[in-house]
């Protein structure tokens, strides 16, 4: 899992500390100027390497970085919906995810 150092302030103790907090990235795989795939992960480097085995892309864009997994998953779902149903790129590999759809790894709300 990827972590980032963040400053946590405890109101009751009126002190702060730096903690390592997991981060979730929503990213877009690109081939030239075409969108290929949208995904969300807490292990970006591993996930990109995994995509190299089954997706044809030459770059990726980190669309957002979130500390909350549900917010990241919601952002991913919205992007998939917009890209798949409005932009409609020729080689887009995501399928539209219906609201309330569940998989073993993710819950889309």
N, CA, C and O atoms as a GROMACS GRO file, in nm:
protein
  436
    1UNK      N    1   0.085  -0.118   0.000
    1UNK     CA    2   0.000   0.000   0.000
    1UNK      C    3   0.089   0.124   0.000
    1UNK      O    4   0.194   0.127   0.065
    2UNK      N    5   0.047   0.226  -0.074
    2UNK     CA    6   0.120   0.352  -0.077
    2UNK      C    7   0.076   0.439   0.040
    2UNK      O    8  -0.042   0.446   0.074
    3UNK      N    9   0.172   0.506   0.101
    3UNK     CA   10   0.144   0.594   0.214
    3UNK      C   11   0.202   0.732   0.188
    3UNK      O   12   0.295   0.749   0.110
    4UNK      N   13   0.145   0.829   0.256
    4UNK     CA   14   0.196   0.965   0.250
    4UNK      C   15   0.197   1.020   0.393
    4UNK      O   16   0.107   0.993   0.472
    5UNK      N   17   0.300   1.095   0.424
    5UNK     CA   18   0.305   1.155   0.557
    5UNK      C   19   0.210   1.274   0.562
    5UNK      O   20   0.213   1.362   0.476
    6UNK      N   21   0.125   1.276   0.664
    6UNK     CA   22   0.031   1.386   0.684
    6UNK      C   23   0.040   1.434   0.828
    6UNK      O   24   0.077   1.360   0.918
    7UNK      N   25   0.005   1.558   0.847
    7UNK     CA   26   0.007   1.617   0.980
    7UNK      C   27  -0.129   1.596   1.045
    7UNK      O   28  -0.231   1.638   0.991
    8UNK      N   29  -0.131   1.529   1.160
    8UNK     CA   30  -0.254   1.502   1.233
    8UNK      C   31  -0.255   1.588   1.358
    8UNK      O   32  -0.161   1.584   1.437
    9UNK      N   33  -0.361   1.664   1.376
    9UNK     CA   34  -0.371   1.752   1.493
    9UNK      C   35  -0.476   1.696   1.587
    9UNK      O   36  -0.590   1.674   1.548
   10UNK      N   37  -0.437   1.674   1.712
   10UNK     CA   38  -0.527   1.625   1.816
   10UNK      C   39  -0.580   1.746   1.892
   10UNK      O   40  -0.505   1.814   1.963
   11UNK      N   41  -0.709   1.774   1.878
   11UNK     CA   42  -0.771   1.892   1.938
   11UNK      C   43  -0.769   1.884   2.090
   11UNK      O   44  -0.739   1.983   2.157
   12UNK      N   45  -0.800   1.767   2.145
   12UNK     CA   46  -0.805   1.752   2.290
   12UNK      C   47  -0.668   1.775   2.354
   12UNK      O   48  -0.657   1.844   2.455
   13UNK      N   49  -0.566   1.717   2.297
   13UNK     CA   50  -0.431   1.731   2.352
   13UNK      C   51  -0.361   1.858   2.303
   13UNK      O   52  -0.258   1.897   2.357
   14UNK      N   53  -0.417   1.921   2.203
   14UNK     CA   54  -0.360   2.039   2.139
   14UNK      C   55  -0.214   2.017   2.099
   14UNK      O   56  -0.125   2.096   2.128
   15UNK      N   57  -0.197   1.904   2.030
   15UNK     CA   58  -0.065   1.873   1.977
   15UNK      C   59  -0.081   1.804   1.842
   15UNK      O   60  -0.187   1.750   1.810
   16UNK      N   61   0.023   1.807   1.766
   16UNK     CA   62   0.017   1.745   1.634
   16UNK      C   63   0.129   1.643   1.619
   16UNK      O   64   0.230   1.647   1.689
   17UNK      N   65   0.108   1.553   1.526
   17UNK     CA   66   0.209   1.454   1.495
   17UNK      C   67   0.199   1.420   1.347
   17UNK      O   68   0.094   1.436   1.285
   18UNK      N   69   0.308   1.374   1.292
   18UNK     CA   70   0.310   1.332   1.153
   18UNK      C   71   0.286   1.182   1.150
   18UNK      O   72   0.356   1.105   1.216
   19UNK      N   73   0.186   1.141   1.073
   19UNK     CA   74   0.154   0.999   1.061
   19UNK      C   75   0.161   0.959   0.914
   19UNK      O   76   0.154   1.044   0.825
   20UNK      N   77   0.174   0.830   0.889
   20UNK     CA   78   0.169   0.778   0.752
   20UNK      C   79   0.025   0.734   0.725
   20UNK      O   80  -0.029   0.649   0.796
   21UNK      N   81  -0.035   0.792   0.623
   21UNK     CA   82  -0.174   0.765   0.589
   21UNK      C   83  -0.181   0.701   0.451
   21UNK      O   84  -0.113   0.746   0.359
   22UNK      N   85  -0.262   0.595   0.435
   22UNK     CA   86  -0.275   0.535   0.302
   22UNK      C   87  -0.335   0.634   0.202
   22UNK      O   88  -0.422   0.714   0.238
   23UNK      N   89  -0.289   0.629   0.078
   23UNK     CA   90  -0.345   0.714  -0.026
   23UNK      C   91  -0.397   0.627  -0.140
   23UNK      O   92  -0.342   0.521  -0.170
   24UNK      N   93  -0.503   0.674  -0.201
   24UNK     CA   94  -0.568   0.605  -0.311
   24UNK      C   95  -0.564   0.698  -0.431
   24UNK      O   96  -0.602   0.814  -0.422
   25UNK      N   97  -0.517   0.645  -0.543
   25UNK     CA   98  -0.507   0.726  -0.664
   25UNK      C   99  -0.604   0.677  -0.770
   25UNK      O  100  -0.616   0.557  -0.796
   26UNK      N  101  -0.673   0.772  -0.831
   26UNK     CA  102  -0.755   0.744  -0.949
   26UNK      C  103  -0.669   0.786  -1.067
   26UNK      O  104  -0.620   0.899  -1.073
   27UNK      N  105  -0.651   0.695  -1.161
   27UNK     CA  106  -0.562   0.724  -1.273
   27UNK      C  107  -0.625   0.680  -1.405
   27UNK      O  108  -0.718   0.600  -1.408
   28UNK      N  109  -0.571   0.736  -1.513
   28UNK     CA  110  -0.622   0.710  -1.647
   28UNK      C  111  -0.506   0.661  -1.733
   28UNK      O  112  -0.403   0.727  -1.742
   29UNK      N  113  -0.523   0.545  -1.796
   29UNK     CA  114  -0.424   0.495  -1.891
   29UNK      C  115  -0.452   0.558  -2.027
   29UNK      O  116  -0.567   0.568  -2.070
   30UNK      N  117  -0.344   0.599  -2.095
   30UNK     CA  118  -0.356   0.667  -2.224
   30UNK      C  119  -0.274   0.594  -2.330
   30UNK      O  120  -0.172   0.533  -2.300
   31UNK      N  121  -0.320   0.601  -2.453
   31UNK     CA  122  -0.242   0.558  -2.570
   31UNK      C  123  -0.246   0.678  -2.665
   31UNK      O  124  -0.346   0.704  -2.730
   32UNK      N  125  -0.133   0.752  -2.671
   32UNK     CA  126  -0.133   0.878  -2.743
   32UNK      C  127  -0.226   0.974  -2.671
   32UNK      O  128  -0.208   1.001  -2.552
   33UNK      N  129  -0.326   1.026  -2.742
   33UNK     CA  130  -0.421   1.117  -2.678
   33UNK      C  131  -0.556   1.050  -2.652
   33UNK      O  132  -0.655   1.118  -2.625
   34UNK      N  133  -0.560   0.916  -2.660
   34UNK     CA  134  -0.684   0.843  -2.638
   34UNK      C  135  -0.688   0.780  -2.499
   34UNK      O  136  -0.589   0.723  -2.453
   35UNK      N  137  -0.802   0.791  -2.433
   35UNK     CA  138  -0.822   0.729  -2.302
   35UNK      C  139  -0.847   0.580  -2.323
   35UNK      O  140  -0.932   0.541  -2.402
   36UNK      N  141  -0.772   0.498  -2.250
   36UNK     CA  142  -0.782   0.352  -2.263
   36UNK      C  143  -0.855   0.290  -2.144
   36UNK      O  144  -0.938   0.201  -2.161
   37UNK      N  145  -0.824   0.338  -2.022
   37UNK     CA  146  -0.873   0.268  -1.902
   37UNK      C  147  -0.866   0.362  -1.782
   37UNK      O  148  -0.776   0.445  -1.772
   38UNK      N  149  -0.962   0.348  -1.691
   38UNK     CA  150  -0.965   0.424  -1.566
   38UNK      C  151  -0.965   0.324  -1.451
   38UNK      O  152  -1.033   0.222  -1.456
   39UNK      N  153  -0.887   0.354  -1.346
   39UNK     CA  154  -0.882   0.263  -1.232
   39UNK      C  155  -0.848   0.341  -1.106
   39UNK      O  156  -0.814   0.459  -1.110
   40UNK      N  157  -0.859   0.271  -0.993
   40UNK     CA  158  -0.828   0.327  -0.862
   40UNK      C  159  -0.745   0.225  -0.787
   40UNK      O  160  -0.775   0.105  -0.790
   41UNK      N  161  -0.640   0.272  -0.719
   41UNK     CA  162  -0.555   0.178  -0.646
   41UNK      C  163  -0.484   0.246  -0.529
   41UNK      O  164  -0.469   0.369  -0.526
   42UNK      N  165  -0.442   0.166  -0.436
   42UNK     CA  166  -0.356   0.214  -0.328
   42UNK      C  167  -0.212   0.166  -0.350
   42UNK      O  168  -0.124   0.190  -0.268
   43UNK      N  169  -0.189   0.098  -0.463
   43UNK     CA  170  -0.056   0.047  -0.499
   43UNK      C  171  -0.030   0.078  -0.645
   43UNK      O  172  -0.033  -0.010  -0.731
   44UNK      N  173  -0.004   0.204  -0.674
   44UNK     CA  174   0.004   0.251  -0.811
   44UNK      C  175   0.112   0.180  -0.893
   44UNK      O  176   0.085   0.133  -1.003
   45UNK      N  177   0.231   0.172  -0.840
   45UNK     CA  178   0.343   0.112  -0.915
   45UNK      C  179   0.312  -0.033  -0.952
   45UNK      O  180   0.332  -0.074  -1.067
   46UNK      N  181   0.263  -0.111  -0.856
   46UNK     CA  182   0.228  -0.252  -0.883
   46UNK      C  183   0.117  -0.262  -0.987
   46UNK      O  184   0.122  -0.348  -1.076
   47UNK      N  185   0.017  -0.176  -0.976
   47UNK     CA  186  -0.098  -0.181  -1.066
   47UNK      C  187  -0.058  -0.145  -1.210
   47UNK      O  188  -0.104  -0.208  -1.304
   48UNK      N  189   0.027  -0.044  -1.225
   48UNK     CA  190   0.073  -0.005  -1.358
   48UNK      C  191   0.151  -0.121  -1.421
   48UNK      O  192   0.133  -0.152  -1.538
   49UNK      N  193   0.238  -0.184  -1.343
   49UNK     CA  194   0.313  -0.299  -1.394
   49UNK      C  195   0.221  -0.414  -1.434
   49UNK      O  196   0.246  -0.482  -1.534
   50UNK      N  197   0.116  -0.434  -1.359
   50UNK     CA  198   0.020  -0.539  -1.392
   50UNK      C  199  -0.052  -0.505  -1.524
   50UNK      O  200  -0.074  -0.594  -1.607
   51UNK      N  201  -0.088  -0.379  -1.544
   51UNK     CA  202  -0.156  -0.338  -1.667
   51UNK      C  203  -0.069  -0.358  -1.790
   51UNK      O  204  -0.121  -0.382  -1.899
   52UNK      N  205   0.062  -0.349  -1.774
   52UNK     CA  206   0.152  -0.365  -1.888
   52UNK      C  207   0.139  -0.503  -1.952
   52UNK      O  208   0.173  -0.520  -2.069
   53UNK      N  209   0.089  -0.601  -1.878
   53UNK     CA  210   0.074  -0.736  -1.931
   53UNK      C  211  -0.052  -0.755  -2.014
   53UNK      O  212  -0.060  -0.849  -2.093
   54UNK      N  213  -0.153  -0.667  -1.996
   54UNK     CA  214  -0.280  -0.692  -2.066
   54UNK      C  215  -0.349  -0.569  -2.123
   54UNK      O  216  -0.462  -0.579  -2.171
   55UNK      N  217  -0.283  -0.454  -2.120
   55UNK     CA  218  -0.343  -0.333  -2.177
   55UNK      C  219  -0.239  -0.260  -2.261
   55UNK      O  220  -0.121  -0.256  -2.227
   56UNK      N  221  -0.284  -0.204  -2.372
   56UNK     CA  222  -0.196  -0.133  -2.464
   56UNK      C  223  -0.202   0.017  -2.433
   56UNK      O  224  -0.295   0.085  -2.477
   57UNK      N  225  -0.104   0.068  -2.359
   57UNK     CA  226  -0.100   0.209  -2.323
   57UNK      C  227   0.044   0.256  -2.323
   57UNK      O  228   0.137   0.176  -2.312
   58UNK      N  229   0.064   0.387  -2.337
   58UNK     CA  230   0.200   0.440  -2.336
   58UNK      C  231   0.224   0.544  -2.227
   58UNK      O  232   0.337   0.589  -2.209
   59UNK      N  233   0.119   0.581  -2.154
   59UNK     CA  234   0.136   0.677  -2.043
   59UNK      C  235   0.014   0.668  -1.951
   59UNK      O  236  -0.086   0.604  -1.983
   60UNK      N  237   0.025   0.733  -1.837
   60UNK     CA  238  -0.090   0.741  -1.748
   60UNK      C  239  -0.093   0.878  -1.682
   60UNK      O  240   0.009   0.945  -1.667
   61UNK      N  241  -0.213   0.917  -1.642
   61UNK     CA  242  -0.237   1.044  -1.574
   61UNK      C  243  -0.295   1.013  -1.438
   61UNK      O  244  -0.390   0.936  -1.427
   62UNK      N  245  -0.239   1.072  -1.333
   62UNK     CA  246  -0.300   1.060  -1.201
   62UNK      C  247  -0.407   1.169  -1.194
   62UNK      O  248  -0.376   1.288  -1.188
   63UNK      N  249  -0.532   1.126  -1.196
   63UNK     CA  250  -0.645   1.220  -1.197
   63UNK      C  251  -0.669   1.280  -1.058
   63UNK      O  252  -0.692   1.400  -1.045
   64UNK      N  253  -0.664   1.195  -0.956
   64UNK     CA  254  -0.683   1.246  -0.820
   64UNK      C  255  -0.612   1.157  -0.720
   64UNK      O  256  -0.584   1.040  -0.745
   65UNK      N  257  -0.584   1.216  -0.606
   65UNK     CA  258  -0.521   1.145  -0.494
   65UNK      C  259  -0.612   1.168  -0.374
   65UNK      O  260  -0.640   1.283  -0.338
   66UNK      N  261  -0.658   1.061  -0.313
   66UNK     CA  262  -0.754   1.072  -0.203
   66UNK      C  263  -0.702   0.996  -0.081
   66UNK      O  264  -0.628   0.898  -0.092
   67UNK      N  265  -0.741   1.044   0.036
   67UNK     CA  266  -0.712   0.973   0.160
   67UNK      C  267  -0.826   0.881   0.199
   67UNK      O  268  -0.810   0.794   0.284
   68UNK      N  269  -0.942   0.900   0.136
   68UNK     CA  270  -1.060   0.821   0.165
   68UNK      C  271  -1.088   0.726   0.048
   68UNK      O  272  -1.109   0.771  -0.065
   69UNK      N  273  -1.089   0.596   0.074
   69UNK     CA  274  -1.107   0.498  -0.032
   69UNK      C  275  -1.243   0.512  -0.101
   69UNK      O  276  -1.251   0.499  -0.223
   70UNK      N  277  -1.348   0.537  -0.025
   70UNK     CA  278  -1.482   0.548  -0.084
   70UNK      C  279  -1.491   0.669  -0.178
   70UNK      O  280  -1.556   0.662  -0.283
   71UNK      N  281  -1.427   0.777  -0.141
   71UNK     CA  282  -1.425   0.895  -0.229
   71UNK      C  283  -1.350   0.863  -0.359
   71UNK      O  284  -1.393   0.903  -0.467
   72UNK      N  285  -1.239   0.791  -0.347
   72UNK     CA  286  -1.162   0.753  -0.466
   72UNK      C  287  -1.244   0.660  -0.556
   72UNK      O  288  -1.244   0.676  -0.679
   73UNK      N  289  -1.314   0.564  -0.497
   73UNK     CA  290  -1.397   0.472  -0.576
   73UNK      C  291  -1.513   0.545  -0.643
   73UNK      O  292  -1.549   0.513  -0.757
   74UNK      N  293  -1.570   0.642  -0.574
   74UNK     CA  294  -1.678   0.722  -0.634
   74UNK      C  295  -1.626   0.804  -0.751
   74UNK      O  296  -1.693   0.815  -0.854
   75UNK      N  297  -1.508   0.863  -0.735
   75UNK     CA  298  -1.447   0.940  -0.843
   75UNK      C  299  -1.420   0.849  -0.963
   75UNK      O  300  -1.446   0.888  -1.077
   76UNK      N  301  -1.369   0.730  -0.937
   76UNK     CA  302  -1.344   0.633  -1.045
   76UNK      C  303  -1.472   0.601  -1.120
   76UNK      O  304  -1.475   0.602  -1.243
   77UNK      N  305  -1.579   0.572  -1.045
   77UNK     CA  306  -1.706   0.536  -1.108
   77UNK      C  307  -1.760   0.650  -1.193
   77UNK      O  308  -1.809   0.627  -1.304
   78UNK      N  309  -1.752   0.772  -1.143
   78UNK     CA  310  -1.801   0.887  -1.218
   78UNK      C  311  -1.721   0.905  -1.347
   78UNK      O  312  -1.778   0.930  -1.454
   79UNK      N  313  -1.589   0.893  -1.337
   79UNK     CA  314  -1.505   0.906  -1.457
   79UNK      C  315  -1.539   0.799  -1.561
   79UNK      O  316  -1.550   0.829  -1.680
   80UNK      N  317  -1.555   0.675  -1.517
   80UNK     CA  318  -1.588   0.566  -1.608
   80UNK      C  319  -1.721   0.596  -1.677
   80UNK      O  320  -1.736   0.578  -1.798
   81UNK      N  321  -1.816   0.643  -1.600
   81UNK     CA  322  -1.948   0.675  -1.654
   81UNK      C  323  -1.940   0.788  -1.757
   81UNK      O  324  -1.997   0.777  -1.866
   82UNK      N  325  -1.870   0.894  -1.725
   82UNK     CA  326  -1.857   1.008  -1.816
   82UNK      C  327  -1.781   0.969  -1.942
   82UNK      O  328  -1.825   0.996  -2.054
   83UNK      N  329  -1.668   0.906  -1.923
   83UNK     CA  330  -1.584   0.870  -2.038
   83UNK      C  331  -1.656   0.766  -2.126
   83UNK      O  332  -1.658   0.780  -2.248
   84UNK      N  333  -1.712   0.665  -2.064
   84UNK     CA  334  -1.777   0.558  -2.140
   84UNK      C  335  -1.905   0.599  -2.209
   84UNK      O  336  -1.936   0.548  -2.318
   85UNK      N  337  -1.981   0.689  -2.148
   85UNK     CA  338  -2.113   0.723  -2.203
   85UNK      C  339  -2.119   0.857  -2.276
   85UNK      O  340  -2.210   0.879  -2.355
   86UNK      N  341  -2.024   0.944  -2.252
   86UNK     CA  342  -2.028   1.076  -2.316
   86UNK      C  343  -1.914   1.091  -2.417
   86UNK      O  344  -1.937   1.124  -2.533
   87UNK      N  345  -1.791   1.066  -2.372
   87UNK     CA  346  -1.676   1.081  -2.461
   87UNK      C  347  -1.667   0.964  -2.558
   87UNK      O  348  -1.638   0.983  -2.676
   88UNK      N  349  -1.692   0.844  -2.510
   88UNK     CA  350  -1.694   0.720  -2.589
   88UNK      C  351  -1.569   0.698  -2.674
   88UNK      O  352  -1.579   0.688  -2.796
   89UNK      N  353  -1.452   0.689  -2.610
   89UNK     CA  354  -1.331   0.662  -2.690
   89UNK      C  355  -1.338   0.522  -2.753
   89UNK      O  356  -1.398   0.430  -2.698
   90UNK      N  357  -1.277   0.510  -2.868
   90UNK     CA  358  -1.283   0.388  -2.948
   90UNK      C  359  -1.232   0.264  -2.873
   90UNK      O  360  -1.293   0.158  -2.879
   91UNK      N  361  -1.119   0.278  -2.803
   91UNK     CA  362  -1.055   0.162  -2.738
   91UNK      C  363  -1.071   0.161  -2.586
   91UNK      O  364  -0.988   0.102  -2.517
   92UNK      N  365  -1.175   0.224  -2.535
   92UNK     CA  366  -1.198   0.230  -2.390
   92UNK      C  367  -1.229   0.090  -2.337
   92UNK      O  368  -1.320   0.024  -2.387
   93UNK      N  369  -1.154   0.045  -2.237
   93UNK     CA  370  -1.165  -0.093  -2.188
   93UNK      C  371  -1.256  -0.110  -2.067
   93UNK      O  372  -1.293  -0.223  -2.034
   94UNK      N  373  -1.294  -0.001  -2.000
   94UNK     CA  374  -1.384  -0.013  -1.886
   94UNK      C  375  -1.526  -0.038  -1.934
   94UNK      O  376  -1.566   0.008  -2.041
   95UNK      N  377  -1.599  -0.109  -1.855
   95UNK     CA  378  -1.743  -0.122  -1.878
   95UNK      C  379  -1.812  -0.027  -1.782
   95UNK      O  380  -1.760   0.002  -1.674
   96UNK      N  381  -1.928   0.022  -1.821
   96UNK     CA  382  -2.004   0.110  -1.733
   96UNK      C  383  -2.044   0.030  -1.609
   96UNK      O  384  -2.091  -0.083  -1.621
   97UNK      N  385  -2.025   0.087  -1.493
   97UNK     CA  386  -2.055   0.018  -1.367
   97UNK      C  387  -2.187   0.072  -1.313
   97UNK      O  388  -2.196   0.190  -1.277
   98UNK      N  389  -2.290  -0.011  -1.307
   98UNK     CA  390  -2.417   0.038  -1.255
   98UNK      C  391  -2.408   0.072  -1.107
   98UNK      O  392  -2.334   0.009  -1.032
   99UNK      N  393  -2.483   0.172  -1.064
   99UNK     CA  394  -2.485   0.214  -0.924
   99UNK      C  395  -2.529   0.096  -0.838
   99UNK      O  396  -2.624   0.026  -0.871
  100UNK      N  397  -2.460   0.077  -0.726
  100UNK     CA  398  -2.493  -0.032  -0.636
  100UNK      C  399  -2.431  -0.165  -0.674
  100UNK      O  400  -2.464  -0.268  -0.616
  101UNK      N  401  -2.341  -0.163  -0.772
  101UNK     CA  402  -2.275  -0.286  -0.818
  101UNK      C  403  -2.164  -0.323  -0.720
  101UNK      O  404  -2.090  -0.236  -0.676
  102UNK      N  405  -2.153  -0.451  -0.686
  102UNK     CA  406  -2.053  -0.497  -0.591
  102UNK      C  407  -1.961  -0.599  -0.657
  102UNK      O  408  -2.006  -0.684  -0.734
  103UNK      N  409  -1.834  -0.591  -0.625
  103UNK     CA  410  -1.740  -0.696  -0.660
  103UNK      C  411  -1.670  -0.736  -0.532
  103UNK      O  412  -1.688  -0.674  -0.428
  104UNK      N  413  -1.590  -0.841  -0.539
  104UNK     CA  414  -1.518  -0.886  -0.419
  104UNK      C  415  -1.423  -0.777  -0.369
  104UNK      O  416  -1.403  -0.762  -0.248
  105UNK      N  417  -1.363  -0.702  -0.462
  105UNK     CA  418  -1.264  -0.603  -0.423
  105UNK      C  419  -1.322  -0.464  -0.395
  105UNK      O  420  -1.267  -0.389  -0.315
  106UNK      N  421  -1.434  -0.429  -0.460
  106UNK     CA  422  -1.481  -0.291  -0.454
  106UNK      C  423  -1.633  -0.286  -0.436
  106UNK      O  424  -1.705  -0.376  -0.478
  107UNK      N  425  -1.677  -0.180  -0.374
  107UNK     CA  426  -1.820  -0.152  -0.364
  107UNK      C  427  -1.842  -0.016  -0.430
  107UNK      O  428  -1.781   0.082  -0.388
  108UNK      N  429  -1.925  -0.010  -0.531
  108UNK     CA  430  -1.954   0.114  -0.601
  108UNK      C  431  -2.088   0.168  -0.552
  108UNK      O  432  -2.189   0.099  -0.562
  109UNK      N  433  -2.088   0.289  -0.499
  109UNK     CA  434  -2.212   0.346  -0.448
  109UNK      C  435  -2.248   0.473  -0.522
  109UNK      O  436  -2.350   0.534  -0.492
   0.00000   0.00000   0.00000
